[in-house]
Amino acid sequence: MSEEYSRLVGNIALREIINSLKSGEKTVNAIVEDLKKVSPSGITPLAVELYLWLLQQKGYVQAKGSGPNATYTITDKWKELESKAAK
């Protein structure tokens, strides 16, 4: 398993954001709602946006649109990293 993958999925918030996006394209608010199902305290929309920004900078997530209506999806780069880690 790659060090990068281990660091990303080792962070509970990042792991749950990625898990949320595995079911398809979502807005920040939809991701926040998904995270409430995992943890009653959830995570703030600002924190989710910051994590998504980090994932975008690494090329693992892409955004369509901007502002509060932007939607996010997992990229092929993430899928490759995850499949390599599974081997």
C-alpha positions in Angstrom: 0.0 0.0 0.0 1.4 3.4 -0.9 2.4 5.9 1.7 0.2 8.6 0.1 -2.9 6.3 0.2 -2.2 5.3 3.8 -2.0 8.9 4.9 -5.2 9.9 3.1 -7.4 7.0 4.3 -5.7 7.3 7.8 -7.5 10.6 8.1 -11.0 9.7 9.1 -12.6 12.8 7.6 -10.8 12.4 4.3 -11.7 8.7 4.2 -15.4 9.5 4.8 -15.4 12.3 2.2 -14.0 9.9 -0.4 -16.5 7.2 0.7 -19.3 9.7 0.2 -18.1 10.6 -3.3 -17.9 6.9 -4.3 -21.7 6.9 -4.8 -21.4 9.7 -7.3 -21.3 13.5 -7.8 -22.1 15.5 -4.7 -22.2 19.1 -3.3 -20.4 20.1 -0.1 -23.8 20.1 1.7 -24.6 16.5 0.5 -21.2 15.3 1.8 -21.8 17.0 5.1 -25.1 15.2 5.4 -23.4 11.9 4.6 -20.8 12.5 7.3 -23.6 13.1 9.9 -24.6 9.5 9.3 -21.1 8.3 10.3 -20.6 10.8 13.2 -23.4 12.6 14.9 -21.2 15.7 15.4 -20.4 15.5 11.7 -17.9 18.0 10.2 -18.5 21.6 9.2 -19.0 22.6 5.5 -15.9 24.8 5.7 -13.8 21.8 6.8 -15.3 19.7 4.0 -14.4 22.4 1.5 -10.9 22.5 2.8 -10.5 18.8 2.5 -12.0 18.8 -1.0 -9.5 21.6 -1.9 -6.6 19.4 -0.7 -7.9 16.5 -2.7 -8.3 18.7 -5.8 -4.7 19.9 -5.5 -3.5 16.3 -5.5 -5.8 15.5 -8.5 -8.0 13.0 -6.6 -11.2 15.0 -6.8 -12.5 17.4 -9.5 -15.1 20.1 -9.2 -17.8 21.1 -11.6 -19.0 24.6 -11.2 -18.1 26.9 -8.3 -19.5 28.3 -5.1 -22.1 26.5 -3.0 -23.6 24.7 -6.0 -20.3 23.1 -7.1 -20.3 19.4 -7.4 -17.4 17.1 -6.7 -16.4 13.7 -8.1 -13.6 11.3 -7.6 -11.0 11.2 -10.5 -9.4 8.3 -12.3 -6.2 9.2 -10.5 -7.8 8.4 -7.1 -9.3 5.2 -8.5 -5.8 4.1 -9.7 -4.3 4.9 -6.3 -7.0 2.9 -4.6 -6.7 -0.1 -6.9 -2.9 -0.2 -6.5 -3.4 -0.1 -2.7 -5.8 -3.0 -2.9 -3.2 -5.3 -4.5 
